[in-house]
Amino acid sequence: MSITIYVDALIGVQWSRNWKWRRKSHLFVDTDTDLLELHDFAANLYLKPFWYQPQSVIPRYDLSSKHHTRAVANGAIPLLGVGLLGVFVRWKDKRGQPLTDNEKKYLTVKPGTMDAFKLATEQNNKL
């Protein structure tokens, strides 16, 4: 069975002792059963183990711009909007954190599906 590895959008960040780059993204998977594959994928990108953030709502690796580009070139799927929110809500639910009524709508939405498109359209129409 093949799993999907995701990256979110690059964002500008402040420089720090632990992060010397100006932009950052994240590498993550949809479920906890895929964490071994996430670590294997990260190792193939030569990511540093301390870039892994297991305590986050979505366990993830921090990526520099260069590693973000390399991750996408190696098959990671860029994920934004409803798809990203769906992953976030599923991880939050798995960790026993309370969900709002609005977040509960995203529990069954898989990225890139017609359900994701319909939910995004519904949310946009409320704005």
Rosetta blueprint (number, residue, H / E / L):
1 M L
2 S L
3 I L
4 T L
5 I E
6 Y E
7 V E
8 D L
9 A L
10 L L
11 I E
12 G E
13 V L
14 Q L
15 W L
16 S L
17 R L
18 N L
19 W L
20 K L
21 W L
22 R L
23 R E
24 K E
25 S E
26 H E
27 L E
28 F E
29 V E
30 D L
31 T L
32 D H
33 T H
34 D H
35 L H
36 L H
37 E H
38 L H
39 H H
40 D H
41 F H
42 A H
43 A H
44 N H
45 L L
46 Y L
47 L L
48 K L
49 P H
50 F H
51 W H
52 Y E
53 Q E
54 P L
55 Q L
56 S L
57 V L
58 I L
59 P L
60 R E
61 Y E
62 D E
63 L E
64 S L
65 S H
66 K H
67 H H
68 H H
69 T H
70 R H
71 A H
72 V H
73 A H
74 N L
75 G L
76 A L
77 I E
78 P E
79 L L
80 L L
81 G H
82 V H
83 G H
84 L H
85 L H
86 G H
87 V H
88 F H
89 V H
90 R H
91 W H
92 K H
93 D H
94 K H
95 R L
96 G L
97 Q L
98 P L
99 L L
100 T L
101 D H
102 N H
103 E H
104 K H
105 K L
106 Y L
107 L L
108 T L
109 V L
110 K L
111 P L
112 G L
113 T L
114 M H
115 D H
116 A H
117 F H
118 K H
119 L H
120 A H
121 T H
122 E H
123 Q H
124 N H
125 N H
126 K H
127 L L
